[in-house]
């Protein structure tokens, strides 16, 4: 198989079920006072075109083509994306953070396949380390899409997290969508080694590891690794289990940050009462303006810079709001 080739593997039932949880639209809002109705108003007033189209597709039965068109506006000729697609990284140049964000959007609309994903994998191959890892830095000193050097901007400094955080979620997403590429052999082995070496992890590393383990092909090994991480999470108190009693804020990690879907391996780390209490807290976190607060710095699947541009948080909140709604819907919470 060529290093730049991407192809679909035969469908695996657990992956199909996971994709369905992420892509199934919720019922339309019953009124402006419902959680979904309030979120809709927030998205329409503050979201970029991409987030508005994605929200409409996921929750209002809107078509996928407008989402695709909005994403294409961020594309570069190297197969990746730029132009602030990930709000934490500004400028037109490509980087792995933008590629990862594009893959999440493509998965959300059921189009994580074909030539475009092949080009993204080719790009990721070109920027990966020899062991397959995606370095935790956004493109420094790279050229813009027109070949003109792009000055380093806020958000393109050395990022705050390590390679597992950059690599694990991307590898997990590609496996979940039955995409394969020669780079994934190396990247998958890197993720296994990184997961197995976690001893005193931070919550972000654990959440990124779970995203990888949820779709890893070796299910028995994945379950064993997840069980070990779950014991670490509880023993090292990396999760808030009683939000009301702790007076916790969105800056902490909660069960739904490790298990955003009920089919995640991390779901069994928590009792039903702990999970339901966390979901109650999540629902209550919806702000008066209809949106959810930004996620903790260095959230799973996203490269977060130590220094972010001022617009990043404003642009991220609609993205986070969509993610929170998807989590609540996946657990069967009524949004309309």
N, C-alpha and C positions, 0 to 999 in steps of 0.2 A: 504493500500500500504506500503510495507516495506521501511524503511529508506534508504536502499541501492539500491532500484530498480529504474530503469529509463525506461520510456516507451514513445512512440510517441503518441501525441494527434492527433485527426483528423485534416487534413490540413486546414489552414485558408488562404484565397486568398491573403490578404495583405502580409502575411509572405512569400508566394510563390513568389510574385512579388519582394519583397526585396531580397530574395535569388538569383533570376535571375539577378538582377542588379549587385550583387557582384560577380557572377560566370561567367557571359557571357564573352567569350574571345573577345578581340579586333582584328581587322584585322592585319595580319603580317605587319611589317614595309616595306615601299616602298623602302627605301634605308638607308644608314648609316647616312644621314643627317637629317632624320625625328626624331621627338621627341622619338618615340618608338625605332627607330634604334639606336639612341644615348644612350638611357636608356639600351638597350640590351647589348651594348658594356660595359657599366659601370657594369651591373650585372655580365657579364661573367668574368670581370677582378677583381671584388672586393667581389662578393657575396659568401656566404656559399653555400654548395651543396643544402641545403633546399631552399634558396631563388632562386637559379638558376632553380631548378626544378619547383618551384611555378610560377616563371615568365613564363617559357616555357608553363606551363599548362594554365595559364590565358590569355596569349597574343599570343602564337604561336601555339595553338592547341595541345600541348603536353599532354600525358596521365597523369592520376592522380596517378597511382601506384608508379612511382618514387618519387613523393612528399610524399606519404604515407610511403614509405621505408625510406626516409631521416628523416622524423619526428620520426619514430620508433627508430632510433638510439639514441634519447634523452630520451627514456622511462625508467622509473624505475619500480620496482616490486610492489610499493604501488599504482600503477594506475596513478600516475602523471608523471611529466617529470623533468629533471634537466640538468646538464652538459652545462649550459650556453645557453639554448634554448632562454630565454629572455636575451639578451646580458648584461643587467645591473646587472644580478645576476649570479655570477660565482660559480663554484664548482659543484659536482655531485648531491647534495641533491635536493629533491623536494621542491617546494613551490607553492603558489597560482599563482604567476606571471607566472611561467612556464606552469601551467595548463591552465591559461587564453590564453596564446599564442598558445598552442596546439589546443585549441578549435577554435581559429580564423583560423588556418591553415586547420583544418578539415572542417570548414564551407566553406572555399574558394574552396575546391575540392569536395564539396557536400557529405561529409562523416561524418557529425556531427550527428551520431546516433549509435545505436547498443551497443555492449558490452564495447567498449572502452570508450564511453561517460558515460556509467553507472559507470565504474571504476573511471573516473575523478570526477564524482559527488560524489561518495563514498569518494574519497580523500578530496574533498572540504568540505564535511560534517565533516570529522575528524579534519580539521584545522579551521573551522568557529567558531565564537563566539556563545554563547547561543541564541542570537537573530537572528542568521543566517548570520550575516555580516562576510565578509572576512577581517581580520585585515590587516592594511596597513603596514605589515612588512614581510620580506622574512625570511624563516626558520632559526631561530637562535638556535644554539645548537642541531640541528637535526643530525641524522646519515646519512651517505652516503648509496648508494644502496647496499653496501657489509656489512653494519652494523658497519663500522668503523666511529667513530666520525669525522665530517668534521670541521676544524677550520673556524671561521668566516672570510670571505674574503671581499674585497671591493665590495660594492653593496649589502651586506647582512645586513647592518645596518638598523636602523629604517627608514622607507621610508617617503617621504616628504608629502604624502597626506593621507586623511582620508578614512574611510571605504566605503563611497559611491563611491569613485573613484575605489576602488578595486572590489566592489560587483556589482554595477549597470551595467557595460558593460558585465559581465559574465552572470548575470541573463537575461539581454536583449537578448544576443546571444542565450541562451538556449530556451527562449520563441520563438524567431524568427524561430528557427529550430524545433518547436513543440516537444521539449524534455521536459519531466516532471520528477521530482524527489521529494521525500518528503522534502528534504532540501530546495527546491525552495519555498515552502509555507512560511517558516520563512524568507528566504532571500528576497522574494518579498515584504512581509510586512515591513521588514526593509527598503527596498528601497523607498517604498511609504512614510514612516515616515521621512526618510532623505530628500527626495525631497520636501515634504511639509514644512519642517523646514528651507529650504534655504532662507536666508534673505539678506545677504551680501556675496554672493558666489564669488569664483574666477572662471575664465573661465574654468579651468579643471573640477571643480565640476559640472558646468552647462553642459558641453559636455558629461560627464559621465551620468548625469541625463537624457539627451536626448536619449542616447543609450538605456537606460532602458525604457523610455516612448515610444519610437518608436515601441516597441514590447509588451508593457503591454496589458494584456487581456481586462482591463476596458478602452475602447477607449475614452469614454466621459470624464472620470477622467483624462486620459493621456492628452487629448487636452486642458483641463482646466489648468492643471499643466504646460504644455508647453507654453500656452499663458502667464501665470504669469511670467515664467522664461524669456520669450522673452522680456517682458516689463522691467524686471530687467537688462537684458543684454544691452539694449539700454539706459536706464536711468543711469546706473552705468558705461557706456562706457567701457564695457568689450570686445568690438569687434572693429576692424579697418574697417571702412566702405568706406574709400577712400584711398587705399594703395598708389597711386601715390602722392597724395597731402601730405600724412602723412610721406612719406619717410620711410615707415615701413619695417621691416625685418621679417624673418621667426620666430623670437622670439615672435611675437605678435599672437593674435588669429584673424581669419578672418571668414567670413560667412561659408566657406566650412569646417572649423574645427568643427562647430556646426552642420552643415548639409552636411555631405560628400556624400549624395545621394539626388536626387531631391524629393524623396518620404518621406523624414524626416519631422517630425513635426516642426523642426526648420527652414525649408525652407521658411515658410510664415513670419518669422521674418524680412525678408529682401526683398527689392524691386528687380525686375528683373535687374535693372541697377546696384544695389549694388552687386547682385550675379554674374552677368557677369563680372563686374569690378574686383571682387575678383578672379574669375577663370582666367581672363587675367593675373593677377598678379601671380597666382599659376603657370601657364604655363611658365611665364617668369622667374620663380625661378629655372628652370632647369639649372644646372651648366655646365661649359664648358666640364667637364668630363662625362656628361650625366646623373648624379645623382641629386637628390634633397637634400637640406640641412636637417640635423636632425630636428625633431620636437621640440616644446617647452618642457621644463622639465615638466614631469607629464602630458603627453598627454592621451586622453581618451582610456580606456581599457588597460593601461599599468601601472605597478607599477614601479616607477622610484626612484632610491635611491639618497640621497643627495650626496653620494660619489660613483662615478661609476669608474670601471676599465678603463684603457686607451683604451683597444680594443673595448669598448662598442659602441662608436660613429662610429667607422669604420664599425663594423658589423651591426649597425642599419641603416646606410644610404641606403643600398640596400632594406631593409624592407620598409623604408619610401618612397623610389622611387616607389616601387610596389604600395603602398597605394595611392600615388599621381596620378599615372597613372590610377588607378581604379576610383578615384574620377572624374578625367577629362573625362574618358570614360563614367561614369554613367550620366554625364551632356551632353553627346553627342559631346564632343570635338573630333576633328579629330587628331589621334595620328600618323598615318602612312603617 
